[in-house]
């Protein structure tokens, strides 16, 4: 049995897009550049969100011998600098495939992961994640003797929707 570990993994690059459900009239919105990962708090939250749900003995493969997703991923591995351009292709492909009314729109994250361990070997990986379930949260800021609170929408990092 093959084992996969993300304990030492690092997110080296990441792109974010919104993939709606075109059958439900939602749009596809792609970004013009990859996301900056310089904020340490945000980086650690994303790493937890993306990787904590995976167990080392869960392995899945694509059904097709050469799927569109596999082709795009191979191209990213051949040229790491293509991650953002190829993530746009993935977003477009998923948008075109999303014809089931039950598929929710959401934020699509495509991440280049370094230092993953697969069968005791250090390897790179591509993570494809989708956050669909927003929650209301309260944000409170206190400065001196005043506090401001407001409600906002976001994704809980406690459990990944799809990855």
TORROSE-754222 format. One record per atom (N, C-alpha, C, O): residue in one letter; x, y, z. Coordinates in steps of 0.02 Angstrom, whole numbers, plus 50000, padded with zeros to 5 digits. Layout:
<gutis>
AXYZ
...
</gutis>
This chain:
<gutis>
X500424994150000
X500005000050000
X500455006250000
X500925006750039
X500295010949956
X500675017249952
X500425022050005
X499835022550019
X500905025650034
X500735030650085
X500945037550062
X501485038450033
X500515042350075
X500635049350057
X500615053550119
X500155052950160
X501115057950127
X501135062250186
X501255069550164
X501665070950120
X500875074050196
X500935081150182
X501235084850242
X501225091050244
X501515081250291
X501765084450352
X502305089650338
X502325094850370
X502745088350289
X503285093050273
X503125097250211
X503535101350191
X502535096350183
X502365099750120
X502345107350128
X502165110050180
X502525110650074
X502525117950070
X502125120050008
X502195117049955
X501725125150015
X501375127949958
X501845133149926
X501985138249956
X502075131749866
X502555136349835
X502205141449789
X502445147049782
X501655139549759
X501265144049716
X500535142149723
X500365136449737
X500095147149711
X499375145749715
X498995150749673
X499155156749672
X498485148349638
X498035152649600
X497325151349624
X497145145849645
X496915156649621
X496225156249645
X495765158949590
X495905164149560
X495215155349577
X494715157449529
X494025155749557
X493975151649603
X493505158849531
X492825156949550
X492525153049492
X492485155449435
X492305146849507
X491985142649457
X491255141849478
X491095138249525
X490825145249441
X490105144649454
X489825138749416
X490175135249380
X489185137549426
X488825132349389
X488455135749332
X487975139449343
X488685134549271
X488385138049214
X487665136149203
X487275140149177
X487465130049221
X486765127949215
X486315132149260
X485745133449243
X486585134349317
X486205138449364
X486305145949350
X486085150049390
X486625147649295
X486715154649277
X487295158149313
X487355164249310
X487725154249347
X488305157149380
X488875158049330
X488895154749279
X489325162549346
X489865164249301
X490525160649320
X490595157849374
X490985160949273
X491675159049284
X492065165549290
X492005169949247
X492465166149342
X492865172149351
X493585170049366
X493735167449420
X494035171349318
X494735169549328
X495135175749346
X494965181349324
X495655174749385
X496075180349408
X496655181349358
X496805176849319
X496965187149362
X497495188649313
X498195186949338
X498675187549300
X498265184849401
X498925182749425
X498855177949484
X498315177549514
X499395174449499
X499375169849556
X499345173749622
X499505179649624
X499155170249674
X499055173449739
X499715173849777
X500115169149777
X499815179549810
X500415180649851
X500345176849917
X499835177449951
X500845172949935
X500825168949996
X501295171550049
X501575167650087
X501405178150052
X501875181050100
X501615181750170
X502005182250217
X500965181850180
X500665182550247
X500695175750282
X500355171050262
X501105175250335
X501225168850369
X500585165950400
X500475159950398
X500165170250429
X499545167850459
X499075164950406
X498785159550416
X499005168450351
X498595166050296
X498885159550267
X498515154850253
X499545159350258
X499875153450231
X499725147250274
X499535142050248
X499815147950339
X499695142250385
X498955140150384
X498805134250388
X498505145050380
X497785143450377
X497625139650313
X497255134750314
X497895141850257
X497785138350193
X498085131350194
X497765126650171
X498675130750221
X498995124150224
X498575119350267
X498475113550248
X498325121750323
X497885117550365
X497255115750327
X497055109950325
X496945120750296
X496315119750259
X496405114650203
X495995110150195
X496925115350164
X497035110950107
X497245103950126
X497005099050097
X497695103250174
X498035096950184
X497835092850244
X497985086850247
X497505095750293
X497355091950355
X496815086650346
X496775082050386
X496415087150294
X495885082250283
X496115075750251
X495765070750252
X496715075850223
X496955069950187
X497305065050233
X497725066950274
X497115058750226
X497435053350262
X497915049750215
X497765049250156
X498465047450240
X498995044650199
X498815038450159
X499165036750112
X498285034950178
X498125028750143
X497545029450094
X497335024550064
X497295035550084
X496755036650036
X497065038549968
X497385043749962
X496955034349918
X497225035649852
X496675034649801
X496305029749803
X496635039349754
X496135038949700
X496495040349634
X496995043849633
X496235037649579
X496525038849514
X495985041249466
X495385040149478
X496195044449413
X495715046549362
X495465040449324
X495845035649316
X494845040649302
X494545034949266
X494805034449194
X494935028849170
X494885040049161
X495115039949092
X495865038849088
X496235040749134
X496095035749034
X496815034549027
X497195041049017
X497765041649040
X496905045948984
X497235052348973
X496695057848975
X496455059948923
X496525060049034
X495995065049042
X496275072049031
X496885073149034
X495835076749020
X496025083749013
X496385086149075
X496885089649070
X496135084249134
X496455086349196
X497165083549200
X497625087149218
X497255077349185
X497925074249186
X498395077949139
X498975079149156
X498155079549080
X498575083149031
X498795089849058
X499385091649052
X498335093649087
X498495100249115
X498995099549172
X499465103449177
X498895094649215
X499355093649272
X500055091749248
X500545094349274
X500095087449198
X500755085649169
X501105091849143
X501705092649152
X500735096249111
X501035102449084
X501285107049139
X501795110349131
X500945107149196
X501185111049253
X501845108249279
X502315111949293
X501885101549285
X502505098449309
X503075099649260
X503655100249281
X502925100049196
X503445101349146
X503705108549150
X504275109949132
X503275113149172
X503465120249177
X503095123349236
X502515125449229
X503415123449294
X503095126049356
X502835133249347
X502345135149378
X503175137049305
X502965144049295
X502295144549259
X501995149949257
X502055139049231
X501415139049195
X500825137949242
X500255137749218
X500935137349306
X500395135549353
X499795140149345
X499225137649340
X499885146649344
X499305151149341
X498925150349275
X498315149949275
X499285150349219
X498955149549154
X498585142849150
X498025142549126
X498895137649175
X498575130949173
X497995130549223
X497505126949211
X498035134249279
X497475134349326
X496855137449294
X496295135549309
X496965142349250
X496405145349212
X496085140149167
X495475139849160
X496505135949135
X496245130649092
X495835125649133
X495305123449111
X496085123949193
X495705119449237
X495035122449256
X494525119049254
X495035128949274
X494415132349292
X493925132149234
X493335130649244
X494155133749175
X493725133649115
X493445126649103
X492855125849088
X493875121549109
X493665114649098
X493125112649149
X492605109849131
X493245114149213
X492755112449264
X492095116249253
X491565113449264
X492145122449232
X491545126349218
X491135123249161
X490525122749166
X491475121049109
X491135117949052
X490825111149072
X490295109249045
X491145107549118
X490895101049139
X490335101549191
X489955096749200
X490275107149224
X489805107849279
X489085108949256
X488815114449262
X488775103749230
X488095104349204
X487565101649252
X486965102549240
X487765098449306
X487295095949355
X487075101749400
X487495105049429
X486425102849404
X486155108449444
X486355108049518
X486345113149553
X486535102149542
X486705101349613
X487425103349629
X487605103949688
X487835104349578
X488535106349590
X488535113749607
X488295117949568
X488805115349664
X488825122349687
X489435125949658
X489955122949648
X489345132349646
X489905136449626
X490345137649687
X490125136849744
X490965139449675
X491415140849731
X492105142849708
X492255142949649
X492525144349757
X493215146349745
X493625140149728
X493615135249765
X493975140449672
X494415135049651
X495135137149667
X495355142549646
X495485133049703
X496185134249721
X496605128949686
X496455122949691
X497125131049651
X497595126449621
X498275128149651
X498525133749643
X498575123349685
X499195124649722
X499745119849701
X499625113949690
X500355122549696
X500945118449684
X501235116849752
X501435121349789
X501275110449768
X501495108149834
X502185104949828
X502285100349787
X502655107249867
X503335104449868
X503425100349932
X503075101349981
X503895095849930
X504115091949988
X503565087450017
X503525086550078
X503155084649974
X502685079449995
X503075072849998
X503585072049964
X502845068250038
X503175061750043
X502695056450016
X502125055750039
X502945052749966
X502555047249937
X503005041049937
X503515040849903
X502805036049976
X503205029949984
X503935031550000
X504395029049968
X504035035750051
X504695037650076
X505115041650026
X505725042250034
X504815044249974
X505165048349924
X504875055449926
X504265056249929
X505315060449922
X505085067449921
X504865069049849
X505245068249802
X504245071349842
X503955072849777
X503575079449779
X503405081949832
X503455082249720
X503015087949714
X502325085449696
X502235079849672
X501815089649709
X501125087849694
X500745094149673
X500955099749687
X500195093049640
X499735098549623
X499095097249663
X498795091949658
X498885102149701
X498265101649739
X497725105549703
X497815111349684
X497145102449695
X496565105749665
X496015105449718
X495795100049736
X495805111249742
X495345111749797
X494765116349778
X494865121149741
X494175114949804
X493605119249791
X493215120449856
X493025115749891
X493115126749871
X492725128749930
X492045131149907
X491995136149870
X491525127749928
X490845129349906
X490385131949961
X489935135849947
X490495129850021
X490035131350075
X490255137250117
X490695136750159
X489935142950104
X490095148950142
X489725148950209
X489195145850215
X490015152350256
X489705153150322
X489755160550342
X490195164150319
X489295162550384
X489335169250412
X489785168950472
X489735164450514
X490225173850478
X490655174350537
X490665181550560
X490535186150522
X490835182450623
X490885189150652
X491615191150657
X492035187150676
X491745197350639
X492425199850643
X492425205850689
X492065210750677
X492815205450741
X492835210850791
X493535213850794
X494025210250799
X493565220350789
X494195224050795
X494135228750854
X493665232550859
X494625228450897
X494635232850954
X495245237350950
X495805235050941
X495125243850957
X495665248650956
X495535253451014
X495025256751018
X496025253751057
X495975257951118
X495345255851156
X495295250051178
X494885260351165
X494285258851205
X493665257851163
X493105258151188
X493755256751097
X493185255751053
X493245248951019
X493795246551005
X492665245851007
X492645239450972
X492165240150913
X491615242950920
X492365237550857
X491935237350798
X491825230050780
X492285226050780
X491205228350765
X491035221550747
X490605221750684
X490165226050677
X490735216950639
X490305216350581
X490295209050559
X490735205150575
X489765207350522
X489685200650495
X489975200350425
X489935205250388
X490255194650407
X490535193650341
X490405186450320
X490195182350361
X490525184950257
X490455178150231
X491145175350215
X491585178950192
X491235168950227
X491875165750211
X491825158250217
X491285155450227
X492395154950211
X492445147750215
X492785145750279
X493285148750298
X492515140750313
X492835138150372
X493435133950352
X493395129950306
X493995134850387
X494585130850371
X494595124250409
X495085120450406
X494055122750444
X494035116550482
X493935110350439
X494155104850457
X493585111150382
X493475105350339
X493445107450267
X493075112050248
X493845104150226
X493875105350154
X493245102750120
X493005097250135
X492965106750075
X492375104450037
X492565099049986
X492285093549987
X493035100749942
X493255095949891
X493995096849879
X494235102449876
X494345091249871
X495065091749858
X495325085449824
X495915084949809
</gutis>
